[in-house]
């Protein structure tokens, strides 16, 4: 690509910069679009090769587990492998820098919390520490019987395998299940109540890479705005939330978030 063909960086909305300058608490809600820029497939997109013959909605369900838990575990191990091959993108890496950039501009301490609908660990690998996983995590299996968190016995297979017996729980000898929210299950109470509290306490909610069609997560931006918070969206296309936020910024996470950090740094002094 020639220099003339390189697109100009997006212009950071002045309203977003002004809101962040005054913010003491920023909450960021992320969705599948954030991970997609790292090449992480959604659970439906992970249905290729060996898994093309199966319905993902059946594998990601209590019914699928009851029919063949070895197959369900194998599919989630395949997905864990796909995530391990991915790397945090520039958007993931920019988020931990936001608190410092806002603080240097405003002169006060800023807390940045993350609420994610994604079940990967890219935010953590990107340097974020305050992360609420609404839909669970591929990397935190739990016991099907006692509910306590378990541990993997090793890395996932390099190649897809149709059946893998789940490991046993070290506490009660039950079997471990994937630590994600299946179809038909409610969100973990602690994660949802924490998310509600964060959007209640924040000054600004930044919604990044989510379609706004998955509930109850899609209620959080509406809840924040109803409580008088500034709500901004970063998404390359308009979503179901675009008409419910104060401003839609048409860009991607991997482009927009680093530009946001740069714009804040340029305003210092």
C-alpha positions as CSV (number, residue, x, y, z in Angstrom):
1,X,0.0,0.0,0.0
2,X,1.4,3.4,-0.9
3,X,1.5,6.3,1.5
4,X,-1.2,8.1,-0.4
5,X,-3.5,5.0,0.0
6,X,-3.2,4.8,3.8
7,X,-6.5,6.2,5.2
8,X,-6.4,9.2,7.5
9,X,-6.8,8.4,11.2
10,X,-10.4,9.0,12.4
11,X,-11.1,12.3,14.1
12,X,-11.9,11.8,17.8
13,X,-15.2,13.4,18.6
14,X,-14.7,16.6,20.7
15,X,-17.7,15.6,22.9
16,X,-16.1,12.3,23.8
17,X,-12.8,14.1,24.7
18,X,-14.7,16.7,26.8
19,X,-16.6,14.0,28.7
20,X,-13.5,12.0,29.4
21,X,-11.6,15.1,30.7
22,X,-14.2,15.4,33.4
23,X,-14.6,11.7,34.2
24,X,-13.5,10.1,37.4
25,X,-14.9,6.7,36.5
26,X,-15.0,5.3,33.0
27,X,-16.6,2.0,32.2
28,X,-16.1,0.2,28.8
29,X,-18.6,-2.4,27.6
30,X,-17.1,-4.6,24.8
31,X,-18.6,-7.2,22.5
32,X,-17.6,-9.6,19.8
33,X,-16.4,-6.9,17.4
34,X,-13.5,-6.2,19.8
35,X,-12.2,-9.8,19.6
36,X,-13.0,-10.2,15.9
37,X,-10.2,-7.7,15.1
38,X,-7.9,-10.2,16.7
39,X,-9.2,-13.0,14.5
40,X,-11.2,-14.7,17.3
41,X,-14.2,-16.5,15.7
42,X,-17.7,-16.4,17.3
43,X,-19.0,-19.7,18.5
44,X,-20.9,-20.0,15.2
45,X,-17.9,-19.2,13.1
46,X,-15.9,-21.8,15.1
47,X,-18.1,-24.5,13.4
48,X,-15.7,-25.5,10.6
49,X,-13.8,-28.7,9.8
50,X,-14.8,-31.5,12.2
51,X,-17.5,-29.3,13.8
52,X,-19.4,-28.4,10.6
53,X,-21.8,-31.3,11.2
54,X,-23.0,-30.0,14.6
55,X,-25.4,-27.2,15.6
56,X,-23.5,-24.8,17.9
57,X,-26.7,-24.0,19.8
58,X,-26.9,-27.7,20.8
59,X,-23.3,-27.9,21.9
60,X,-23.6,-24.7,23.9
61,X,-26.5,-25.9,26.0
62,X,-27.5,-28.1,28.9
63,X,-29.2,-30.5,26.5
64,X,-26.0,-30.9,24.5
65,X,-24.1,-31.6,27.7
66,X,-26.6,-34.2,28.8
67,X,-26.4,-36.0,25.5
68,X,-22.6,-36.1,25.1
69,X,-20.5,-34.2,27.6
70,X,-17.3,-35.5,26.0
71,X,-18.2,-33.9,22.7
72,X,-19.2,-30.6,24.3
73,X,-15.9,-30.5,26.3
74,X,-13.9,-31.2,23.1
75,X,-15.6,-28.4,21.2
76,X,-14.8,-25.9,24.0
77,X,-11.2,-27.1,24.1
78,X,-11.1,-26.4,20.3
79,X,-12.4,-22.9,20.9
80,X,-9.9,-22.4,23.7
81,X,-7.1,-23.4,21.3
82,X,-8.4,-20.8,18.7
83,X,-8.3,-18.1,21.3
84,X,-4.8,-19.0,22.5
85,X,-3.6,-18.6,18.9
86,X,-5.0,-15.0,18.8
87,X,-3.2,-11.9,20.1
88,X,-4.6,-8.8,21.7
89,X,-5.1,-6.1,19.1
90,X,-4.2,-2.4,19.4
91,X,-7.6,-1.7,21.0
92,X,-7.0,-4.2,23.8
93,X,-3.6,-2.6,24.4
94,X,-4.9,0.9,24.4
95,X,-7.5,0.4,27.2
96,X,-4.9,0.1,30.0
97,X,-3.4,3.4,28.8
98,X,-6.7,5.3,29.0
99,X,-6.7,5.9,32.7
100,X,-3.2,7.4,32.6
101,X,-4.0,9.6,29.6
102,X,-7.2,10.9,31.2
103,X,-5.5,11.5,34.5
104,X,-2.7,13.4,33.0
105,X,-5.1,15.6,31.1
106,X,-7.6,16.2,34.0
107,X,-5.3,16.2,36.9
108,X,-7.3,13.7,38.9
109,X,-7.3,10.0,39.4
110,X,-9.4,7.9,37.0
111,X,-10.7,4.4,37.4
112,X,-11.3,2.4,34.2
113,X,-13.4,-0.8,34.5
114,X,-14.3,-3.3,31.8
115,X,-17.5,-5.2,31.2
116,X,-17.2,-7.7,28.4
117,X,-19.6,-10.1,26.7
118,X,-16.6,-12.0,25.3
119,X,-15.4,-15.3,26.7
120,X,-11.8,-15.0,25.7
121,X,-8.9,-13.6,27.8
122,X,-7.6,-11.0,25.3
123,X,-8.5,-8.1,27.7
124,X,-6.4,-9.6,30.4
125,X,-3.5,-10.4,28.0
126,X,-3.8,-6.8,26.8
127,X,-3.0,-5.6,30.3
128,X,-6.5,-4.9,31.7
129,X,-7.0,-6.0,35.3
130,X,-10.6,-4.8,36.2
131,X,-12.6,-7.1,33.9
132,X,-16.2,-8.4,34.4
133,X,-17.0,-11.4,32.2
134,X,-20.8,-11.3,31.8
135,X,-20.9,-14.5,29.8
136,X,-18.1,-16.4,31.6
137,X,-14.7,-17.4,30.3
138,X,-13.3,-20.2,28.3
139,X,-10.4,-20.2,30.7
140,X,-12.3,-20.7,34.0
141,X,-14.0,-24.1,34.0
142,X,-16.1,-25.0,37.0
143,X,-17.4,-28.1,38.6
144,X,-20.8,-29.3,37.3
145,X,-21.7,-30.6,40.8
146,X,-20.2,-28.2,43.4
147,X,-19.8,-25.2,41.2
148,X,-16.3,-24.4,42.3
149,X,-13.7,-23.2,39.8
150,X,-11.5,-26.0,38.4
151,X,-8.3,-26.3,36.5
152,X,-7.4,-27.7,33.1
153,X,-5.1,-30.7,33.1
154,X,-3.1,-29.4,30.2
155,X,-3.2,-27.4,26.9
156,X,-6.0,-28.1,24.4
157,X,-5.2,-30.4,21.5
158,X,-3.5,-28.8,18.5
159,X,-5.9,-30.5,16.2
160,X,-9.7,-30.8,16.6
161,X,-10.8,-33.9,18.4
162,X,-14.5,-35.0,18.5
163,X,-14.5,-36.3,22.1
164,X,-12.5,-35.5,25.2
165,X,-13.6,-36.6,28.7
166,X,-13.9,-33.5,31.0
167,X,-11.4,-33.4,33.9
168,X,-12.5,-34.2,37.4
169,X,-13.0,-31.6,40.2
170,X,-10.3,-31.8,42.8
171,X,-12.9,-30.8,45.5
172,X,-15.7,-33.3,45.0
173,X,-14.5,-35.5,42.1
174,X,-17.4,-34.3,39.9
175,X,-16.7,-33.4,36.3
176,X,-15.7,-29.9,35.1
177,X,-17.9,-28.1,32.7
178,X,-17.0,-25.1,30.5
179,X,-17.1,-21.9,32.4
180,X,-19.4,-20.0,30.0
181,X,-23.0,-19.2,29.9
182,X,-25.0,-21.7,27.9
183,X,-28.2,-21.0,26.0
184,X,-31.1,-21.0,28.4
185,X,-28.9,-20.1,31.4
186,X,-29.0,-16.8,33.3
187,X,-25.9,-14.7,33.7
188,X,-23.8,-15.2,36.9
189,X,-25.5,-13.2,39.6
190,X,-22.2,-11.7,40.9
191,X,-21.1,-10.6,37.3
192,X,-24.5,-9.0,36.5
193,X,-24.9,-7.2,39.8
194,X,-21.3,-5.9,39.5
195,X,-22.0,-4.7,36.0
196,X,-25.2,-2.9,37.1
197,X,-23.3,-1.2,39.9
198,X,-20.5,-0.1,37.5
199,X,-22.8,1.6,35.0
200,X,-24.6,3.2,38.0
201,X,-21.4,4.6,39.4
202,X,-19.6,5.6,36.2
203,X,-19.4,9.1,34.6
204,X,-18.9,7.8,31.1
205,X,-19.9,4.5,29.5
206,X,-18.0,3.6,26.3
207,X,-19.7,0.8,24.2
208,X,-17.2,-0.9,21.9
209,X,-17.8,-3.5,19.2
210,X,-21.2,-4.8,20.3
211,X,-24.3,-5.4,18.2
212,X,-26.7,-4.5,21.0
213,X,-28.9,-7.4,20.3
214,X,-27.8,-9.7,23.2
215,X,-29.8,-9.2,26.4
216,X,-29.5,-8.5,29.2
217,X,-26.1,-6.9,28.3
218,X,-27.8,-4.6,25.9
219,X,-29.8,-3.0,28.7
220,X,-26.6,-1.6,30.3
221,X,-26.1,1.4,28.0
222,X,-29.9,2.2,28.2
223,X,-29.6,2.0,32.0
224,X,-26.6,4.2,32.1
225,X,-28.2,6.9,30.0
226,X,-31.4,6.8,32.0
227,X,-29.2,7.5,35.1
228,X,-27.7,10.6,33.5
229,X,-24.4,9.1,32.3
230,X,-22.6,10.0,29.1
231,X,-22.8,7.0,26.7
232,X,-20.7,6.8,23.6
233,X,-20.4,4.0,21.0
234,X,-17.4,2.9,18.9
235,X,-18.5,0.7,16.1
236,X,-17.7,0.6,12.4
237,X,-21.4,0.2,11.6
238,X,-24.5,1.4,13.4
239,X,-25.9,-1.1,15.9
240,X,-29.2,-1.6,17.8
241,X,-27.7,0.8,20.4
242,X,-26.7,3.6,18.1
243,X,-30.0,5.5,18.5
244,X,-29.9,5.1,22.3
245,X,-26.5,6.6,23.0
246,X,-25.3,10.2,22.9
247,X,-22.9,9.7,20.0
248,X,-21.9,7.0,17.6
249,X,-18.3,7.1,16.5
250,X,-17.9,5.2,13.2
251,X,-14.5,3.4,13.7
252,X,-13.2,0.1,14.9
253,X,-11.8,-0.7,18.4
254,X,-8.3,-1.4,17.1
255,X,-8.2,2.0,15.3
256,X,-10.4,4.2,17.5
257,X,-9.1,3.4,21.0
258,X,-5.4,4.1,20.2
259,X,-6.5,7.3,18.5
260,X,-8.5,8.3,21.6
261,X,-5.4,7.8,23.8
262,X,-3.3,9.9,21.4
263,X,-5.9,12.6,21.3
264,X,-6.0,12.8,25.1
265,X,-2.2,12.9,25.3
266,X,-2.0,15.7,22.7
267,X,-4.4,17.9,24.9
268,X,-2.1,17.7,27.9
269,X,-0.6,21.1,28.7
